[in-house]
Amino acid sequence: MRVLVTGGAGYIGSHMVRTLELGGHHVVVVDDLSSGHADAVPKSVPLVRADVRDREAVTHAIRTHKLTALFHFASRIQVGESVVHPRLYYRDNLAAGVALLDIALDAGIHELILSSTAAVYGNPIRTPIDEDHPRAPVNPYGATKLALEGMLEAYAAAYDFKYAALRYFNAAGADTGLGERHDPETHLIPLVLDAASGARPSLRVFGDDYATPDGTCVRDYIHVSDLAAAHLAALDYLTRGGPSGAFNLGTGKGQSVREVIACVEKVTGKKVPTVMGPRRAGDPPELVASPEKAKRVLGWEAKRSSLEEIVSDAWRARG
């Protein structure tokens, strides 16, 4: 396949680029490097430093390299920031996504894989969460991703175009030396590793009085390499004639904050200093995926997503 990857210098996008290249696919990256890192893109992969709304640059990349599929990772991802600065999310997630899709369709793209999120579901009324669960996002991050999904559904019905919206639960881990380098960092596992290594004085735990086995929030963590494999499976499914749709990507099992801390201490051999704080607004007690549709339809399931392997790989990537 000949694939354009937006946000390919970011955390998940760079893993996708490596996976595609190792699989013998022709890959081109478009990334403005506002949060990505040029050194995360292999030197053998063309990197176009541009905003996804740049019609001239994106069109030139697609037509010059005869690209036919698009993986769209370029996005703002911080839930808290989306509440404080919603205009950034409607501009850089939704408006940019609309512009990109119009450019891509005009240039000859026929398949798109969207990096979506479990945040489209909002506070769950049942768990594990399947794709038929009501979608009621409680923050602008989830709302903009859901709006993009709606746009893709409408476009696919009207034009020569197919899509898969992949709803991640909690991406984590690392591969081929590529770890998480967010600024600021908001994901739990790198924050716990920071506390274990001394890069931060302690880990703040937001609430220990939830209705979960140990009182802390439970989340479904999935290895970033498993996510990349799911994207390949989704693209293969579309090119073989599969209909468009949305798929949850998770393991079907959850781990609590305390379990993550214990695993980090086991893997690193270091104590994690913690400070207990109050609950954080908008944090549901438990978010766990039902990955059955992805397994049944895409033939995909997580293979590297045990908590210990995720933590070990993330720790190793730090050097």
C-alpha positions as CSV (number, residue, x, y, z in Angstrom):
1,M,0.0,0.0,0.0
2,R,1.0,3.6,-0.5
3,V,0.0,5.5,2.7
4,L,-0.1,9.0,4.0
5,V,0.3,9.3,7.8
6,T,-0.6,12.6,9.4
7,G,0.9,13.2,12.8
8,G,3.5,10.5,11.9
9,A,6.1,12.2,14.1
10,G,4.0,11.8,17.2
11,Y,3.8,8.9,19.7
12,I,1.3,6.5,18.1
13,G,1.9,7.9,14.5
14,S,5.6,7.2,14.6
15,H,5.0,3.6,15.7
16,M,2.6,3.3,12.8
17,V,5.2,4.6,10.4
18,R,7.7,2.1,11.6
19,T,5.2,-0.8,11.3
20,L,4.2,0.3,7.7
21,E,7.8,0.6,6.6
22,L,8.8,-2.8,8.1
23,G,5.8,-4.3,6.2
24,G,7.2,-3.0,2.9
25,H,4.6,-0.2,2.4
26,H,5.4,3.1,0.9
27,V,4.9,5.8,3.6
28,V,4.9,9.6,3.6
29,V,4.4,11.7,6.8
30,V,2.8,15.1,7.1
31,D,3.4,16.7,10.5
32,D,3.8,20.3,11.5
33,L,6.0,19.1,14.4
34,S,4.0,21.3,16.9
35,S,4.0,18.3,19.2
36,G,5.8,15.6,17.2
37,H,9.6,14.9,16.8
38,A,11.4,14.8,13.5
39,D,13.8,12.2,14.9
40,A,11.0,9.8,15.4
41,V,10.5,9.5,11.6
42,P,13.0,7.2,9.9
43,K,15.3,9.0,7.5
44,S,14.1,6.7,4.7
45,V,10.5,8.1,5.1
46,P,9.7,11.5,3.4
47,L,8.6,14.0,6.1
48,V,6.5,16.9,4.9
49,R,6.6,19.6,7.6
50,A,3.1,21.2,7.1
51,D,-0.2,21.7,8.7
52,V,-2.9,19.1,7.5
53,R,-4.9,22.1,6.3
54,D,-2.2,23.1,3.8
55,R,-3.9,22.1,0.6
56,E,-0.9,22.6,-1.7
57,A,1.5,20.6,0.5
58,V,-0.8,17.7,1.2
59,T,-2.1,17.5,-2.4
60,H,1.5,17.5,-3.7
61,A,2.5,14.7,-1.3
62,I,-0.5,12.5,-2.3
63,R,-0.1,13.0,-6.0
64,T,3.7,12.9,-6.2
65,H,3.8,9.6,-4.2
66,K,0.6,8.2,-5.7
67,L,-0.9,7.6,-2.2
68,T,-4.3,5.9,-1.9
69,A,-4.8,5.6,1.9
70,L,-4.7,7.9,4.8
71,F,-4.0,7.3,8.5
72,H,-5.1,10.4,10.4
73,F,-3.3,10.8,13.8
74,A,-2.7,14.5,13.9
75,S,-4.7,15.8,16.8
76,R,-4.8,17.5,20.2
77,I,-5.3,14.9,22.9
78,Q,-5.5,16.5,26.3
79,V,-9.0,16.1,27.9
80,G,-8.3,18.8,30.5
81,E,-7.0,21.3,28.0
82,S,-10.0,20.7,25.8
83,V,-12.3,21.9,28.6
84,V,-10.2,25.0,29.3
85,H,-9.5,25.9,25.7
86,P,-12.3,24.3,23.6
87,R,-11.5,26.5,20.6
88,L,-8.2,24.8,20.1
89,Y,-9.9,21.4,19.8
90,Y,-12.7,22.6,17.5
91,R,-10.1,24.3,15.3
92,D,-7.2,21.7,15.3
93,N,-9.2,18.5,15.6
94,L,-12.6,19.1,13.9
95,A,-12.0,22.0,11.5
96,A,-8.6,20.6,10.5
97,G,-10.1,17.2,10.0
98,V,-12.8,18.5,7.7
99,A,-10.2,20.4,5.7
100,L,-7.9,17.4,5.5
101,L,-10.7,15.0,4.3
102,D,-11.7,17.4,1.5
103,I,-8.1,17.7,0.4
104,A,-7.6,14.0,0.5
105,L,-10.7,13.1,-1.4
106,D,-9.9,15.7,-4.1
107,A,-6.4,14.2,-4.4
108,G,-7.6,10.6,-4.8
109,I,-7.6,9.0,-1.3
110,H,-10.1,6.2,-1.1
111,E,-9.6,4.8,2.5
112,L,-9.1,6.6,5.7
113,I,-8.3,5.2,9.2
114,L,-9.2,7.7,11.9
115,S,-7.5,7.8,15.3
116,S,-10.5,8.1,17.5
117,T,-11.1,7.6,21.2
118,A,-13.2,5.9,23.9
119,A,-13.9,9.5,25.0
120,V,-16.8,9.5,22.5
121,Y,-18.7,7.3,24.9
122,G,-18.5,9.7,27.9
123,N,-19.4,8.3,31.3
124,P,-20.2,4.6,30.7
125,I,-23.6,3.1,31.7
126,R,-22.2,-0.4,31.3
127,T,-18.8,-2.1,31.0
128,P,-17.1,-3.6,29.0
129,I,-18.1,-0.9,26.5
130,D,-19.1,-2.2,23.1
131,E,-19.6,-0.1,19.9
132,D,-23.4,0.1,20.5
133,H,-22.9,1.8,23.8
134,P,-24.5,5.3,23.8
135,R,-22.1,8.0,22.6
136,A,-22.3,11.0,24.9
137,P,-18.9,12.7,25.2
138,V,-18.4,14.9,28.3
139,N,-15.6,17.1,27.0
140,P,-14.7,18.9,23.8
141,Y,-11.9,16.3,23.0
142,G,-14.4,13.5,22.8
143,A,-17.0,15.7,21.1
144,T,-14.7,16.7,18.3
145,K,-13.7,13.1,17.6
146,L,-17.4,12.1,17.6
147,A,-18.1,14.9,15.1
148,L,-15.3,13.7,12.9
149,E,-16.8,10.2,13.0
150,G,-20.2,11.6,11.9
151,M,-18.6,13.5,9.1
152,L,-16.8,10.3,7.9
153,E,-20.1,8.3,8.0
154,A,-21.9,11.0,5.8
155,Y,-19.0,11.3,3.4
156,A,-18.7,7.5,2.9
157,A,-22.4,7.3,2.1
158,A,-22.1,10.0,-0.5
159,Y,-18.6,9.5,-2.1
160,D,-16.2,6.9,-3.3
161,F,-14.6,6.5,0.0
162,K,-14.4,4.2,3.0
163,Y,-13.2,4.6,6.6
164,A,-12.6,2.8,9.9
165,A,-12.8,4.9,13.1
166,L,-10.6,3.2,15.7
167,R,-11.6,4.1,19.3
168,Y,-8.6,3.7,21.5
169,F,-8.9,3.1,25.2
170,N,-5.5,3.8,26.9
171,A,-2.5,3.7,24.6
172,A,0.7,2.8,26.4
173,G,4.1,1.1,26.0
174,A,6.8,1.6,23.4
175,D,8.7,-0.2,20.6
176,T,11.8,0.3,18.6
177,G,13.1,2.8,21.1
178,L,10.1,5.1,20.6
179,G,8.5,6.2,23.9
180,E,6.0,8.8,25.0
181,R,7.3,12.4,24.7
182,H,4.3,14.5,25.4
183,D,4.7,18.1,26.7
184,P,3.1,18.3,29.2
185,E,2.8,14.6,30.0
186,T,-0.6,13.5,31.1
187,H,-0.6,9.7,30.6
188,L,-0.5,7.6,33.8
189,I,2.3,5.1,33.0
190,P,5.0,7.6,31.9
191,L,4.0,9.7,35.0
192,V,4.5,6.7,37.3
193,L,7.8,5.9,35.6
194,D,8.9,9.6,36.1
195,A,8.1,9.3,39.8
196,A,10.0,6.0,40.0
197,S,13.1,7.4,38.2
198,G,13.1,10.6,40.2
199,A,12.3,12.8,37.2
200,R,9.3,14.1,39.2
201,P,9.1,14.1,43.0
202,S,6.0,12.1,43.3
203,L,2.9,10.8,41.6
204,R,-0.5,12.4,42.4
205,V,-3.3,9.9,42.6
206,F,-6.7,11.4,41.9
207,G,-9.0,9.7,44.3
208,D,-9.0,6.4,46.2
209,D,-12.7,6.1,47.0
210,Y,-14.2,4.9,43.7
211,A,-16.4,1.8,43.5
212,T,-13.6,-0.3,42.3
213,P,-11.7,-3.2,44.0
214,D,-9.0,-1.0,45.4
215,G,-10.7,2.4,45.2
216,T,-8.7,3.8,42.3
217,C,-9.7,4.3,38.7
218,V,-9.6,1.3,36.4
219,R,-8.5,1.6,32.8
220,D,-7.9,-0.7,29.8
221,Y,-4.3,-0.3,28.6
222,I,-3.3,-1.3,25.1
223,H,0.3,-1.6,23.8
224,V,1.1,0.9,21.0
225,S,2.3,-1.9,18.8
226,D,-1.0,-3.6,19.1
227,L,-2.6,-0.4,18.0
228,A,-0.4,-0.2,15.0
229,A,-1.3,-3.8,14.1
230,A,-5.0,-2.9,14.4
231,H,-4.6,-0.1,11.9
232,L,-3.0,-2.4,9.4
233,A,-5.8,-4.9,9.9
234,A,-8.4,-2.2,9.4
235,L,-6.8,-1.0,6.2
236,D,-6.6,-4.6,4.9
237,Y,-10.2,-5.1,5.8
238,L,-11.3,-2.0,3.8
239,T,-9.2,-2.8,0.8
240,R,-10.8,-6.3,0.7
241,G,-14.2,-4.7,0.4
242,G,-15.3,-4.5,4.1
243,P,-17.9,-1.8,4.9
244,S,-17.0,1.3,6.9
245,G,-17.5,1.4,10.6
246,A,-16.1,2.0,14.1
247,F,-14.1,-0.4,16.2
248,N,-13.0,-0.4,19.9
249,L,-9.4,-1.2,20.5
250,G,-8.6,-2.6,24.0
251,T,-8.0,-5.8,25.8
252,G,-11.3,-6.3,27.6
253,K,-9.4,-6.2,30.9
254,G,-8.8,-3.2,33.2
255,Q,-6.0,-2.3,35.7
256,S,-6.3,0.1,38.5
257,V,-4.0,3.0,39.3
258,R,-2.6,1.0,42.3
259,E,-2.0,-2.0,40.1
260,V,0.0,0.2,37.6
261,I,2.1,1.6,40.5
262,A,2.8,-1.9,41.8
263,C,3.8,-3.1,38.3
264,V,6.1,-0.2,37.8
265,E,7.8,-0.9,41.2
266,K,8.2,-4.6,40.2
267,V,9.7,-3.8,36.8
268,T,12.0,-1.0,37.9
269,G,12.9,-2.2,41.3
270,K,12.2,1.4,42.6
271,K,9.7,2.7,45.0
272,V,7.1,5.1,43.5
273,P,6.4,8.0,45.9
274,T,2.7,9.0,45.8
275,V,0.5,11.8,47.0
276,M,-3.2,11.1,47.4
277,G,-5.5,13.9,46.0
278,P,-9.2,14.4,45.5
279,R,-11.1,12.9,42.6
280,R,-10.6,14.7,39.2
281,A,-13.8,16.0,37.6
282,G,-15.0,13.8,34.8
283,D,-13.0,10.7,35.7
284,P,-15.3,7.6,35.5
285,P,-14.5,4.8,37.9
286,E,-13.9,2.2,35.1
287,L,-13.3,2.3,31.3
288,V,-12.8,-1.1,29.8
289,A,-13.4,-2.0,26.1
290,S,-15.2,-4.9,24.6
291,P,-12.8,-5.7,21.7
292,E,-15.1,-8.5,20.3
293,K,-16.1,-6.6,17.2
294,A,-12.5,-5.9,16.2
295,K,-11.6,-9.6,16.8
296,R,-14.6,-10.9,14.8
297,V,-14.5,-8.4,11.9
298,L,-10.9,-7.4,11.6
299,G,-9.3,-10.6,12.8
300,W,-7.3,-8.5,15.3
301,E,-6.7,-8.9,19.0
302,A,-4.1,-7.5,21.4
303,K,-1.0,-9.7,21.8
304,R,1.5,-7.5,23.6
305,S,-0.8,-5.8,26.1
306,S,-0.1,-7.4,29.4
307,L,0.5,-4.7,31.9
308,E,4.0,-6.0,32.7
309,E,5.1,-6.0,29.0
310,I,3.7,-2.5,28.5
311,V,5.5,-1.1,31.5
312,S,8.7,-3.0,30.7
313,D,8.8,-1.7,27.1
314,A,8.1,1.8,28.3
315,W,10.8,1.7,30.9
316,R,13.3,0.2,28.4
317,A,12.6,3.0,25.9
318,R,13.9,5.5,28.3
319,G,17.4,4.1,27.9
